Every structure is written in structure tokens, then in C-alpha cells.
Amino acid sequence: MRVMVLVKGPESEAGQMPSERLLTEMTAFNEELVRAGVMKAGEGLHPSSEGVRVSSTGERAVTRGPFEPAGELVAGFWIWEVASLDEAIEWAQKIPNPDGNEGEVELRPIFETEDFGDELTPELRERDARLREQTEADA
């Protein structure tokens, strides 16, 4: 199964860059994830002050950041491939926090094609498969 790990932390939202110690430990952790075949992607995000939200309640509306509450905003993410949610939790409990900063990660299973049932018709499944092949080839 694939899971998205959403990293939350007010320090990032405040524009505070991670310490060298955190970067060192996080790099080592990412290397461990890659060696184990778990990590498929992962990135840090700029603070919401540099982002926008586009809403679709009728007419499209664009709202420029920053957004509140800071501690609830996503500061980065990973995509992990694991055997179970329990395995993902085990990995999440190993995420480095050498500076002792407040933070939280949220683990969310990613929908797989088979999760959509009959509503995803054979034609839509074929189109989805082509899109996945193309995005993987472009990566």
C-alpha cells in the first residue's frame, strides 16, 4: 500500500529553516527509507505565505497566503510504499527530531485503482494506466 505522510510544523510556516543537525539526521533517515524500498517521493514545502488557495465554490476564487492555523499546515511530505499502515506507523515513529521542535505527521492511505470499484469503468482504468505510465516515464 502507498501512504502519504504529511509533515506539519509551525517552524516551517514561520520561515524558519531546519538546523544542520536536523538536515543531517533527516538525510540519513531518507537514505534508510530508500534502502528499504519505502520512500517513493518526499519534499519540503515553502511556507503558506508564498502559496495560494484556489477554491471552487461556484466561481473560482484565489486567496493568497499566509493561512491559519500555522501548526495545521503541511510543511512537507513523503510518499511511502509499505505492507501495511502499521509498518508506516513504525517508520513514522523513527522520524528524527533532534531539535525537539513541536510537530506532527499525518499518515493517509493513497487510493489505488482497485479501490474505486465498478465506477471506474474499463475505459477509465485503461486511461488511468496510460497516465501513470506517462508520468513515470517523464519522471
N, C-alpha and C positions, 0 to 999 in steps of 0.2 A: 504494500500500500504506500501511497505517497501522502506526505503531510506537509503543510506549510507551517513553518514556525515563525510567528510574528513576534518580533523583539520590540518591547516597549521600554522607554526610559526617558525621564524628564531632562536628563543632562544633554542628550542629543537634541531635544527640542529647544533647549536654551542655547544651542550653537556650540556647546562645549565639546571639543574634540576628545577622543579617548586617549588615555595615557599610553606611553610607550610600553609599559608593563602589560596593560590590557591588550594592546595590539599584538604583543609578542605571544601572550597566552592564547589569544583568540586565533592567531595564525596556527599555532601548534594544535589547537582543538580542530580547526578546519582541516588540517593535514590528516589528523586521526580519522575524521569523518570521511574524507576522500579515500584513505587507505582501506577503510571498512566498506566502501562502496555505498555509503549512506547519502553523502552530500551530492545533490544534483545541481544546485544553484544556491547562491547566497550573496547578498549585497547590503550595504548600509544606505540609509536614505538621508538626504538633506532635511533640515527642519521644515516644518509646515509653512514657515514664513516665506519660503521660496516656492511653495506649491499653490495649487488652485484646486477647487472642487467644482465639478460640473454637475448640476442637478437636472433631473429630467421630470420635474413635476409640471407637466404641461409644456410651457416654453422652456427652453434650455437657459439656465442661469449659471454664470461663472462667479464664484466667490474666491477672492484671493486670501491666502493665509496671512497671519498665523491662525491656527484653530485651537480650540479648547475642548476638554482639559488636557494639558500638556502630557500628563502621565498616562493617558489613554491612547496617545497617538503612536503609530508604528514608526520605529526608528531604523528598522532593518528587517531582513527576512532570510530564511533558508527554505529550500525545498529538499526534503529528505525522503529517501525511499527505504522503508523499513518493513519488517514482517508483521508488525502489529503496533497499535497505539501504545501498548506497554513498553515496547522497545524504544519508541520515540520518547516516552517519558524518561526512560533510563538515560538516554543521550542528553535530554534537556537538563537533567539533574547534574550533568557534568560541565555545563556551560560555565566558563571562567567568569569570576567576578572579583579580581584581585583588589580593586579599589573599594569594595564594599558598597557600591552605589545602589540606590533603590532601583529596582527594575522588575520586569515581569516578561515572561514569554507565554504566548498562547499557541497551542498546537491544534491545527484544524485539518482533518482529513480532506483530501482533494477528491472530487468526484472523478470516477473512472467511467469510461464509455458504458460499461455494462450496468452502471447504477441507474441509468435513465430509462431502462425498460423498453416497452413497445413504442413509447412516444418518440424514441429516436429510431426512425424508420431505417431500413437497409440503405436507402439512398443517402440519408443524413449520416449514417455510420461510415459509408464509403467516403463522403466528402470530408468528414472529420479525420479519417485516417490519412487522406491526401494532405490535409492541412498540417497534421502532425509530422508527416514525412518531410514536407517542405520546410517547416520551421526547424526541424532537426538538421536538415541539410544546410540551411542558412546559418546555423549556429557554429 
